[in-house]
Amino acid sequence: MRYRITFVAGLAVGYVFGARAGKARYEQIARTARRIADSPAIQETAGLVGAQVSTAGRTVYSKVSEKLPVASVKDFLSRPTEEESAELHNAGPNGAAPGDGGH
């Protein structure tokens, strides 16, 4: 029991001292981050990166749409799989597989 009380007391003291030092450090980090984010060089770089990402996204979309000419996800999901296509191809005129007897 003595160890629990010591642990809880140490935790409480650490929390109090950490909270006091933590708030000041947090404010310092926040000020520095705002100053960096407001920098014209950072703003320009962010704009260039955003434009490149947008261009790359359009390029990827066009290449994927060339490889997968699908009008919609519903259209894509309604297409039969390779196994289903093989079954449909091997089915007889009445829809039954050969040797099935139509039952």
SVG drawing of the C-alpha trace seen along z (x, -y; Angstrom):
<svg xmlns="http://www.w3.org/2000/svg" viewBox="-34 -36 45 71">
<polyline fill="none" stroke="black" stroke-width="0.4" points="0.0,0.0 2.9,-2.3 4.2,-2.0 0.8,-2.9 0.6,-6.0 4.2,-7.0 3.4,-6.3 0.2,-8.4 1.9,-11.2 4.8,-11.2 2.3,-11.1 0.5,-14.1 3.7,-16.1 4.9,-15.3 1.6,-16.3 1.6,-19.7 5.2,-20.5 4.7,-19.1 1.6,-21.2 3.3,-24.4 6.4,-23.8 4.3,-22.2 2.0,-25.1 4.9,-27.5 6.7,-25.1 3.5,-24.5 3.0,-28.2 6.6,-28.6 6.2,-25.7 2.9,-27.2 4.4,-30.6 7.3,-29.1 5.0,-27.0 2.8,-30.0 5.8,-32.1 7.1,-29.3 3.6,-28.7 3.2,-32.4 6.6,-32.6 6.3,-33.7 8.8,-31.0 6.7,-28.3 3.5,-29.7 5.0,-29.6 6.4,-26.1 3.1,-24.9 1.3,-26.3 3.8,-24.6 3.5,-21.3 -0.3,-21.6 -0.3,-22.3 2.0,-19.3 -0.1,-17.0 -3.2,-18.1 -1.5,-17.6 -0.3,-14.2 -3.8,-13.2 -5.3,-14.1 -2.5,-12.2 -3.1,-9.1 -6.9,-9.4 -6.6,-9.5 -4.2,-6.6 -6.4,-4.5 -9.5,-5.4 -7.7,-4.3 -6.9,-0.9 -10.2,-0.4 -12.9,-1.9 -15.8,-1.7 -18.7,-4.1 -19.4,-3.5 -18.6,-1.4 -22.0,0.3 -21.1,1.2 -17.8,2.6 -19.3,4.7 -22.0,6.0 -19.5,7.5 -18.9,11.3 -15.6,12.5 -13.3,14.6 -14.7,17.8 -18.3,16.7 -17.5,15.8 -16.0,19.2 -19.1,20.8 -21.3,18.7 -19.2,19.5 -19.3,23.3 -23.1,23.3 -25.3,24.9 -28.1,23.1 -30.6,23.6 -28.2,22.1 -27.1,25.5 -23.6,26.7 -22.8,29.6 -23.5,32.9 -25.8,31.4 -29.0,32.5 -30.6,29.1 -31.4,29.8"/>
</svg>
